[in-house]
Amino acid sequence: MNNFPNVELVKFPEFDEVDQKLFESALSHFLKKVGYDAKLHLTLKQYKRGGLRTQHEAHGTLLVMGKKFFASNESWVLIDTLQSVLDKLAKEVKKASSKED
């Protein structure tokens, strides 16, 4: 499932074809922003709160430029949750790199 050597996925379910393509696209776009030498660790927790729906909670840790960045999000839609975590991490890296300049 994971075609990115710098990315570690923990407790991830098997995606269907559409979600798999969306997730790979989001990861590729994210790695272009932060650099391909970055190490990303994503952990996913899923909760059933009654009924058929599942709530997703994602935690991301990024190691880039010798610094660690953290982000998390929870939502009912898995792909939205993951994309939000990646966006938050990218913003943190951008903010840190702009402070150095």
TIKEVO-911747 format. One record per atom (N, C-alpha, C, O): chain; residue number from 1; x negated, y, z. Coordinates in steps of 0.05 Angstrom, whole numbers, padded with zeros to 5 digits, m for minus. Layout:
% residues N
cadena->A	num->NUM	u->X	v->Y	w->Z
...
//
This chain:
% residues 101
cadena->A	num->1	u->m00016	v->m00024	w->00000
cadena->A	num->1	u->00000	v->00000	w->00000
cadena->A	num->1	u->m00017	v->00025	w->00000
cadena->A	num->1	u->m00010	v->00045	w->m00013
cadena->A	num->2	u->m00039	v->00025	w->00014
cadena->A	num->2	u->m00056	v->00049	w->00017
cadena->A	num->2	u->m00079	v->00048	w->m00003
cadena->A	num->2	u->m00097	v->00032	w->m00001
cadena->A	num->3	u->m00078	v->00066	w->m00022
cadena->A	num->3	u->m00098	v->00068	w->m00043
cadena->A	num->3	u->m00119	v->00090	w->m00036
cadena->A	num->3	u->m00135	v->00097	w->m00053
cadena->A	num->4	u->m00118	v->00100	w->m00012
cadena->A	num->4	u->m00136	v->00122	w->m00004
cadena->A	num->4	u->m00155	v->00111	w->00018
cadena->A	num->4	u->m00145	v->00105	w->00040
cadena->A	num->5	u->m00181	v->00109	w->00013
cadena->A	num->5	u->m00199	v->00097	w->00033
cadena->A	num->5	u->m00202	v->00114	w->00058
cadena->A	num->5	u->m00208	v->00103	w->00080
cadena->A	num->6	u->m00197	v->00140	w->00057
cadena->A	num->6	u->m00201	v->00158	w->00080
cadena->A	num->6	u->m00176	v->00160	w->00097
cadena->A	num->6	u->m00176	v->00174	w->00117
cadena->A	num->7	u->m00155	v->00145	w->00090
cadena->A	num->7	u->m00129	v->00148	w->00104
cadena->A	num->7	u->m00123	v->00122	w->00118
cadena->A	num->7	u->m00122	v->00100	w->00106
cadena->A	num->8	u->m00117	v->00124	w->00144
cadena->A	num->8	u->m00109	v->00101	w->00160
cadena->A	num->8	u->m00080	v->00104	w->00168
cadena->A	num->8	u->m00072	v->00125	w->00179
cadena->A	num->9	u->m00064	v->00085	w->00161
cadena->A	num->9	u->m00036	v->00085	w->00167
cadena->A	num->9	u->m00029	v->00064	w->00188
cadena->A	num->9	u->m00037	v->00041	w->00185
cadena->A	num->10	u->m00016	v->00073	w->00209
cadena->A	num->10	u->m00009	v->00055	w->00232
cadena->A	num->10	u->00021	v->00053	w->00234
cadena->A	num->10	u->00035	v->00073	w->00235
cadena->A	num->11	u->00031	v->00028	w->00236
cadena->A	num->11	u->00059	v->00023	w->00240
cadena->A	num->11	u->00077	v->00033	w->00217
cadena->A	num->11	u->00099	v->00043	w->00222
cadena->A	num->12	u->00067	v->00032	w->00193
cadena->A	num->12	u->00083	v->00041	w->00170
cadena->A	num->12	u->00098	v->00018	w->00158
cadena->A	num->12	u->00088	v->m00004	w->00155
cadena->A	num->13	u->00123	v->00023	w->00150
cadena->A	num->13	u->00139	v->00002	w->00137
cadena->A	num->13	u->00132	v->00000	w->00108
cadena->A	num->13	u->00117	v->00017	w->00098
cadena->A	num->14	u->00142	v->m00020	w->00095
cadena->A	num->14	u->00139	v->m00022	w->00065
cadena->A	num->14	u->00158	v->m00002	w->00053
cadena->A	num->14	u->00182	v->m00001	w->00060
cadena->A	num->15	u->00148	v->00015	w->00035
cadena->A	num->15	u->00165	v->00034	w->00021
cadena->A	num->15	u->00177	v->00022	w->m00004
cadena->A	num->15	u->00166	v->00003	w->m00015
cadena->A	num->16	u->00200	v->00032	w->m00012
cadena->A	num->16	u->00210	v->00025	w->m00038
cadena->A	num->16	u->00194	v->00040	w->m00059
cadena->A	num->16	u->00177	v->00057	w->m00052
cadena->A	num->17	u->00198	v->00034	w->m00085
cadena->A	num->17	u->00181	v->00045	w->m00106
cadena->A	num->17	u->00182	v->00076	w->m00107
cadena->A	num->17	u->00162	v->00089	w->m00110
cadena->A	num->18	u->00206	v->00087	w->m00103
cadena->A	num->18	u->00209	v->00116	w->m00105
cadena->A	num->18	u->00194	v->00129	w->m00082
cadena->A	num->18	u->00179	v->00148	w->m00086
cadena->A	num->19	u->00199	v->00120	w->m00057
cadena->A	num->19	u->00186	v->00132	w->m00034
cadena->A	num->19	u->00156	v->00127	w->m00035
cadena->A	num->19	u->00141	v->00145	w->m00026
cadena->A	num->20	u->00147	v->00105	w->m00045
cadena->A	num->20	u->00118	v->00100	w->m00048
cadena->A	num->20	u->00105	v->00120	w->m00066
cadena->A	num->20	u->00084	v->00131	w->m00059
cadena->A	num->21	u->00117	v->00126	w->m00089
cadena->A	num->21	u->00107	v->00146	w->m00108
cadena->A	num->21	u->00107	v->00174	w->m00095
cadena->A	num->21	u->00087	v->00189	w->m00098
cadena->A	num->22	u->00128	v->00181	w->m00081
cadena->A	num->22	u->00129	v->00207	w->m00067
cadena->A	num->22	u->00108	v->00209	w->m00046
cadena->A	num->22	u->00095	v->00230	w->m00044
cadena->A	num->23	u->00104	v->00189	w->m00031
cadena->A	num->23	u->00084	v->00189	w->m00009
cadena->A	num->23	u->00056	v->00191	w->m00021
cadena->A	num->23	u->00039	v->00206	w->m00012
cadena->A	num->24	u->00050	v->00175	w->m00042
cadena->A	num->24	u->00023	v->00176	w->m00055
cadena->A	num->24	u->00018	v->00204	w->m00067
cadena->A	num->24	u->m00004	v->00214	w->m00066
cadena->A	num->25	u->00039	v->00215	w->m00079
cadena->A	num->25	u->00036	v->00242	w->m00090
cadena->A	num->25	u->00031	v->00263	w->m00069
cadena->A	num->25	u->00014	v->00280	w->m00072
cadena->A	num->26	u->00045	v->00261	w->m00046
cadena->A	num->26	u->00041	v->00280	w->m00024
cadena->A	num->26	u->00013	v->00276	w->m00013
cadena->A	num->26	u->m00001	v->00296	w->m00007
cadena->A	num->27	u->00003	v->00252	w->m00010
cadena->A	num->27	u->m00024	v->00247	w->00000
cadena->A	num->27	u->m00045	v->00258	w->m00019
cadena->A	num->27	u->m00064	v->00270	w->m00010
cadena->A	num->28	u->m00041	v->00253	w->m00044
cadena->A	num->28	u->m00060	v->00263	w->m00064
cadena->A	num->28	u->m00062	v->00293	w->m00064
cadena->A	num->28	u->m00083	v->00305	w->m00065
cadena->A	num->29	u->m00039	v->00306	w->m00063
cadena->A	num->29	u->m00038	v->00336	w->m00062
cadena->A	num->29	u->m00051	v->00346	w->m00037
cadena->A	num->29	u->m00066	v->00366	w->m00037
cadena->A	num->30	u->m00046	v->00333	w->m00015
cadena->A	num->30	u->m00057	v->00340	w->00011
cadena->A	num->30	u->m00088	v->00338	w->00010
cadena->A	num->30	u->m00102	v->00356	w->00019
cadena->A	num->31	u->m00098	v->00316	w->00000
cadena->A	num->31	u->m00127	v->00312	w->m00001
cadena->A	num->31	u->m00141	v->00332	w->m00020
cadena->A	num->31	u->m00164	v->00339	w->m00015
cadena->A	num->32	u->m00127	v->00341	w->m00041
cadena->A	num->32	u->m00138	v->00361	w->m00058
cadena->A	num->32	u->m00142	v->00387	w->m00042
cadena->A	num->32	u->m00161	v->00402	w->m00046
cadena->A	num->33	u->m00123	v->00393	w->m00025
cadena->A	num->33	u->m00124	v->00418	w->m00009
cadena->A	num->33	u->m00146	v->00417	w->00012
cadena->A	num->33	u->m00161	v->00437	w->00015
cadena->A	num->34	u->m00149	v->00395	w->00027
cadena->A	num->34	u->m00167	v->00394	w->00049
cadena->A	num->34	u->m00194	v->00382	w->00042
cadena->A	num->34	u->m00213	v->00385	w->00057
cadena->A	num->35	u->m00196	v->00369	w->00020
cadena->A	num->35	u->m00221	v->00356	w->00012
cadena->A	num->35	u->m00220	v->00326	w->00015
cadena->A	num->35	u->m00208	v->00316	w->00033
cadena->A	num->36	u->m00232	v->00313	w->m00004
cadena->A	num->36	u->m00230	v->00283	w->m00005
cadena->A	num->36	u->m00248	v->00270	w->00016
cadena->A	num->36	u->m00246	v->00246	w->00020
cadena->A	num->37	u->m00266	v->00285	w->00029
cadena->A	num->37	u->m00283	v->00274	w->00050
cadena->A	num->37	u->m00269	v->00274	w->00077
cadena->A	num->37	u->m00280	v->00264	w->00096
cadena->A	num->38	u->m00245	v->00285	w->00079
cadena->A	num->38	u->m00230	v->00286	w->00104
cadena->A	num->38	u->m00220	v->00258	w->00112
cadena->A	num->38	u->m00214	v->00242	w->00095
cadena->A	num->39	u->m00219	v->00253	w->00138
cadena->A	num->39	u->m00209	v->00228	w->00149
cadena->A	num->39	u->m00182	v->00234	w->00161
cadena->A	num->39	u->m00179	v->00251	w->00179
cadena->A	num->40	u->m00161	v->00219	w->00152
cadena->A	num->40	u->m00134	v->00224	w->00161
cadena->A	num->40	u->m00124	v->00198	w->00174
cadena->A	num->40	u->m00127	v->00176	w->00164
cadena->A	num->41	u->m00112	v->00202	w->00198
cadena->A	num->41	u->m00100	v->00180	w->00213
cadena->A	num->41	u->m00070	v->00187	w->00217
cadena->A	num->41	u->m00064	v->00207	w->00231
cadena->A	num->42	u->m00052	v->00171	w->00206
cadena->A	num->42	u->m00023	v->00176	w->00209
cadena->A	num->42	u->m00011	v->00153	w->00225
cadena->A	num->42	u->m00015	v->00130	w->00218
cadena->A	num->43	u->00005	v->00160	w->00245
cadena->A	num->43	u->00019	v->00140	w->00261
cadena->A	num->43	u->00049	v->00146	w->00259
cadena->A	num->43	u->00057	v->00169	w->00261
cadena->A	num->44	u->00064	v->00125	w->00256
cadena->A	num->44	u->00093	v->00128	w->00253
cadena->A	num->44	u->00107	v->00112	w->00274
cadena->A	num->44	u->00101	v->00089	w->00280
cadena->A	num->45	u->00127	v->00126	w->00287
cadena->A	num->45	u->00145	v->00112	w->00306
cadena->A	num->45	u->00173	v->00115	w->00295
cadena->A	num->45	u->00180	v->00136	w->00284
cadena->A	num->46	u->00189	v->00094	w->00298
cadena->A	num->46	u->00216	v->00095	w->00289
cadena->A	num->46	u->00235	v->00087	w->00312
cadena->A	num->46	u->00230	v->00069	w->00326
cadena->A	num->47	u->00257	v->00102	w->00314
cadena->A	num->47	u->00276	v->00098	w->00335
cadena->A	num->47	u->00304	v->00094	w->00323
cadena->A	num->47	u->00312	v->00109	w->00306
cadena->A	num->48	u->00317	v->00074	w->00333
cadena->A	num->48	u->00345	v->00070	w->00325
cadena->A	num->48	u->00362	v->00082	w->00348
cadena->A	num->48	u->00361	v->00073	w->00371
cadena->A	num->49	u->00377	v->00103	w->00342
cadena->A	num->49	u->00393	v->00116	w->00363
cadena->A	num->49	u->00422	v->00109	w->00360
cadena->A	num->49	u->00440	v->00127	w->00361
cadena->A	num->50	u->00428	v->00084	w->00356
cadena->A	num->50	u->00456	v->00076	w->00352
cadena->A	num->50	u->00464	v->00080	w->00323
cadena->A	num->50	u->00454	v->00099	w->00310
cadena->A	num->51	u->00481	v->00064	w->00313
cadena->A	num->51	u->00489	v->00066	w->00286
cadena->A	num->51	u->00468	v->00055	w->00267
cadena->A	num->51	u->00450	v->00040	w->00275
cadena->A	num->52	u->00470	v->00062	w->00242
cadena->A	num->52	u->00452	v->00052	w->00221
cadena->A	num->52	u->00428	v->00070	w->00216
cadena->A	num->52	u->00409	v->00061	w->00203
cadena->A	num->53	u->00428	v->00094	w->00226
cadena->A	num->53	u->00407	v->00113	w->00220
cadena->A	num->53	u->00383	v->00108	w->00238
cadena->A	num->53	u->00385	v->00099	w->00261
cadena->A	num->54	u->00359	v->00115	w->00228
cadena->A	num->54	u->00334	v->00112	w->00243
cadena->A	num->54	u->00321	v->00139	w->00243
cadena->A	num->54	u->00318	v->00153	w->00223
cadena->A	num->55	u->00312	v->00147	w->00267
cadena->A	num->55	u->00297	v->00172	w->00269
cadena->A	num->55	u->00267	v->00165	w->00267
cadena->A	num->55	u->00258	v->00146	w->00279
cadena->A	num->56	u->00252	v->00182	w->00253
cadena->A	num->56	u->00224	v->00177	w->00248
cadena->A	num->56	u->00207	v->00199	w->00262
cadena->A	num->56	u->00214	v->00223	w->00260
cadena->A	num->57	u->00186	v->00191	w->00275
cadena->A	num->57	u->00167	v->00209	w->00287
cadena->A	num->57	u->00139	v->00203	w->00277
cadena->A	num->57	u->00130	v->00180	w->00279
cadena->A	num->58	u->00126	v->00223	w->00265
cadena->A	num->58	u->00100	v->00219	w->00254
cadena->A	num->58	u->00080	v->00237	w->00268
cadena->A	num->58	u->00085	v->00260	w->00274
cadena->A	num->59	u->00056	v->00225	w->00273
cadena->A	num->59	u->00034	v->00240	w->00285
cadena->A	num->59	u->00010	v->00238	w->00267
cadena->A	num->59	u->00003	v->00216	w->00257
cadena->A	num->60	u->m00003	v->00260	w->00261
cadena->A	num->60	u->m00026	v->00260	w->00244
cadena->A	num->60	u->m00050	v->00272	w->00257
cadena->A	num->60	u->m00048	v->00292	w->00271
cadena->A	num->61	u->m00073	v->00259	w->00253
cadena->A	num->61	u->m00098	v->00270	w->00262
cadena->A	num->61	u->m00117	v->00271	w->00238
cadena->A	num->61	u->m00120	v->00252	w->00223
cadena->A	num->62	u->m00129	v->00294	w->00235
cadena->A	num->62	u->m00146	v->00299	w->00212
cadena->A	num->62	u->m00174	v->00307	w->00222
cadena->A	num->62	u->m00176	v->00325	w->00239
cadena->A	num->63	u->m00194	v->00294	w->00212
cadena->A	num->63	u->m00222	v->00302	w->00218
cadena->A	num->63	u->m00234	v->00312	w->00192
cadena->A	num->63	u->m00238	v->00297	w->00173
cadena->A	num->64	u->m00241	v->00338	w->00193
cadena->A	num->64	u->m00253	v->00350	w->00169
cadena->A	num->64	u->m00271	v->00373	w->00179
cadena->A	num->64	u->m00265	v->00387	w->00198
cadena->A	num->65	u->m00294	v->00376	w->00166
cadena->A	num->65	u->m00314	v->00396	w->00173
cadena->A	num->65	u->m00322	v->00394	w->00202
cadena->A	num->65	u->m00329	v->00414	w->00214
cadena->A	num->66	u->m00322	v->00370	w->00213
cadena->A	num->66	u->m00330	v->00366	w->00241
cadena->A	num->66	u->m00310	v->00375	w->00261
cadena->A	num->66	u->m00316	v->00376	w->00285
cadena->A	num->67	u->m00286	v->00381	w->00252
cadena->A	num->67	u->m00265	v->00391	w->00270
cadena->A	num->67	u->m00241	v->00372	w->00268
cadena->A	num->67	u->m00236	v->00359	w->00248
cadena->A	num->68	u->m00226	v->00370	w->00290
cadena->A	num->68	u->m00202	v->00354	w->00291
cadena->A	num->68	u->m00177	v->00372	w->00291
cadena->A	num->68	u->m00176	v->00393	w->00304
cadena->A	num->69	u->m00158	v->00363	w->00275
cadena->A	num->69	u->m00132	v->00378	w->00274
cadena->A	num->69	u->m00110	v->00358	w->00280
cadena->A	num->69	u->m00111	v->00334	w->00272
cadena->A	num->70	u->m00089	v->00367	w->00293
cadena->A	num->70	u->m00066	v->00350	w->00300
cadena->A	num->70	u->m00040	v->00362	w->00291
cadena->A	num->70	u->m00037	v->00387	w->00291
cadena->A	num->71	u->m00021	v->00345	w->00284
cadena->A	num->71	u->00006	v->00355	w->00277
cadena->A	num->71	u->00025	v->00332	w->00281
cadena->A	num->71	u->00018	v->00308	w->00280
cadena->A	num->72	u->00050	v->00338	w->00287
cadena->A	num->72	u->00071	v->00318	w->00289
cadena->A	num->72	u->00097	v->00330	w->00281
cadena->A	num->72	u->00101	v->00354	w->00280
cadena->A	num->73	u->00116	v->00312	w->00275
cadena->A	num->73	u->00143	v->00320	w->00267
cadena->A	num->73	u->00161	v->00297	w->00271
cadena->A	num->73	u->00152	v->00274	w->00270
cadena->A	num->74	u->00186	v->00302	w->00274
cadena->A	num->74	u->00206	v->00281	w->00275
cadena->A	num->74	u->00231	v->00290	w->00259
cadena->A	num->74	u->00238	v->00313	w->00259
cadena->A	num->75	u->00243	v->00271	w->00246
cadena->A	num->75	u->00265	v->00276	w->00228
cadena->A	num->75	u->00279	v->00250	w->00222
cadena->A	num->75	u->00270	v->00228	w->00229
cadena->A	num->76	u->00303	v->00252	w->00210
cadena->A	num->76	u->00318	v->00229	w->00202
cadena->A	num->76	u->00309	v->00218	w->00175
cadena->A	num->76	u->00314	v->00195	w->00168
cadena->A	num->77	u->00295	v->00234	w->00159
cadena->A	num->77	u->00286	v->00226	w->00133
cadena->A	num->77	u->00256	v->00221	w->00133
cadena->A	num->77	u->00240	v->00239	w->00139
cadena->A	num->78	u->00247	v->00196	w->00128
cadena->A	num->78	u->00219	v->00188	w->00130
cadena->A	num->78	u->00200	v->00205	w->00113
cadena->A	num->78	u->00181	v->00215	w->00124
cadena->A	num->79	u->00206	v->00209	w->00088
cadena->A	num->79	u->00188	v->00224	w->00070
cadena->A	num->79	u->00186	v->00253	w->00079
cadena->A	num->79	u->00164	v->00264	w->00078
cadena->A	num->80	u->00208	v->00265	w->00087
cadena->A	num->80	u->00207	v->00292	w->00097
cadena->A	num->80	u->00189	v->00295	w->00122
cadena->A	num->80	u->00174	v->00314	w->00124
cadena->A	num->81	u->00191	v->00275	w->00139
cadena->A	num->81	u->00175	v->00275	w->00164
cadena->A	num->81	u->00145	v->00275	w->00156
cadena->A	num->81	u->00129	v->00290	w->00167
cadena->A	num->82	u->00138	v->00256	w->00139
cadena->A	num->82	u->00110	v->00253	w->00131
cadena->A	num->82	u->00099	v->00278	w->00116
cadena->A	num->82	u->00077	v->00287	w->00121
cadena->A	num->83	u->00115	v->00289	w->00098
cadena->A	num->83	u->00107	v->00312	w->00083
cadena->A	num->83	u->00104	v->00336	w->00102
cadena->A	num->83	u->00086	v->00353	w->00098
cadena->A	num->84	u->00121	v->00338	w->00122
cadena->A	num->84	u->00119	v->00360	w->00141
cadena->A	num->84	u->00093	v->00359	w->00157
cadena->A	num->84	u->00079	v->00379	w->00161
cadena->A	num->85	u->00085	v->00335	w->00165
cadena->A	num->85	u->00060	v->00331	w->00180
cadena->A	num->85	u->00037	v->00339	w->00163
cadena->A	num->85	u->00018	v->00353	w->00172
cadena->A	num->86	u->00037	v->00330	w->00138
cadena->A	num->86	u->00015	v->00336	w->00120
cadena->A	num->86	u->00013	v->00366	w->00114
cadena->A	num->86	u->m00009	v->00377	w->00114
cadena->A	num->87	u->00036	v->00379	w->00111
cadena->A	num->87	u->00036	v->00408	w->00107
cadena->A	num->87	u->00025	v->00423	w->00131
cadena->A	num->87	u->00010	v->00442	w->00128
cadena->A	num->88	u->00033	v->00415	w->00155
cadena->A	num->88	u->00024	v->00428	w->00179
cadena->A	num->88	u->m00007	v->00425	w->00182
cadena->A	num->88	u->m00021	v->00443	w->00189
cadena->A	num->89	u->m00017	v->00401	w->00176
cadena->A	num->89	u->m00046	v->00396	w->00177
cadena->A	num->89	u->m00061	v->00414	w->00157
cadena->A	num->89	u->m00081	v->00425	w->00163
cadena->A	num->90	u->m00050	v->00415	w->00133
cadena->A	num->90	u->m00063	v->00432	w->00112
cadena->A	num->90	u->m00064	v->00461	w->00120
cadena->A	num->90	u->m00083	v->00475	w->00115
cadena->A	num->91	u->m00042	v->00471	w->00133
cadena->A	num->91	u->m00041	v->00499	w->00142
cadena->A	num->91	u->m00062	v->00504	w->00164
cadena->A	num->91	u->m00075	v->00525	w->00164
cadena->A	num->92	u->m00065	v->00484	w->00182
cadena->A	num->92	u->m00084	v->00487	w->00204
cadena->A	num->92	u->m00113	v->00489	w->00193
cadena->A	num->92	u->m00129	v->00505	w->00202
cadena->A	num->93	u->m00119	v->00472	w->00173
cadena->A	num->93	u->m00145	v->00472	w->00161
cadena->A	num->93	u->m00150	v->00499	w->00146
cadena->A	num->93	u->m00172	v->00510	w->00148
cadena->A	num->94	u->m00130	v->00508	w->00132
cadena->A	num->94	u->m00133	v->00533	w->00117
cadena->A	num->94	u->m00137	v->00556	w->00137
cadena->A	num->94	u->m00154	v->00574	w->00132
cadena->A	num->95	u->m00122	v->00556	w->00159
cadena->A	num->95	u->m00125	v->00577	w->00180
cadena->A	num->95	u->m00153	v->00576	w->00192
cadena->A	num->95	u->m00165	v->00597	w->00196
cadena->A	num->96	u->m00163	v->00552	w->00198
cadena->A	num->96	u->m00190	v->00550	w->00210
cadena->A	num->96	u->m00211	v->00558	w->00190
cadena->A	num->96	u->m00231	v->00571	w->00199
cadena->A	num->97	u->m00208	v->00552	w->00165
cadena->A	num->97	u->m00229	v->00559	w->00146
cadena->A	num->97	u->m00228	v->00589	w->00140
cadena->A	num->97	u->m00249	v->00601	w->00134
cadena->A	num->98	u->m00205	v->00602	w->00142
cadena->A	num->98	u->m00204	v->00631	w->00137
cadena->A	num->98	u->m00215	v->00646	w->00161
cadena->A	num->98	u->m00225	v->00668	w->00157
cadena->A	num->99	u->m00214	v->00635	w->00185
cadena->A	num->99	u->m00227	v->00648	w->00208
cadena->A	num->99	u->m00257	v->00647	w->00206
cadena->A	num->99	u->m00270	v->00665	w->00216
cadena->A	num->100	u->m00268	v->00626	w->00193
cadena->A	num->100	u->m00297	v->00624	w->00191
cadena->A	num->100	u->m00308	v->00644	w->00171
cadena->A	num->100	u->m00332	v->00652	w->00173
cadena->A	num->101	u->m00292	v->00652	w->00152
cadena->A	num->101	u->m00302	v->00671	w->00131
cadena->A	num->101	u->m00306	v->00699	w->00141
cadena->A	num->101	u->m00315	v->00716	w->00125
//
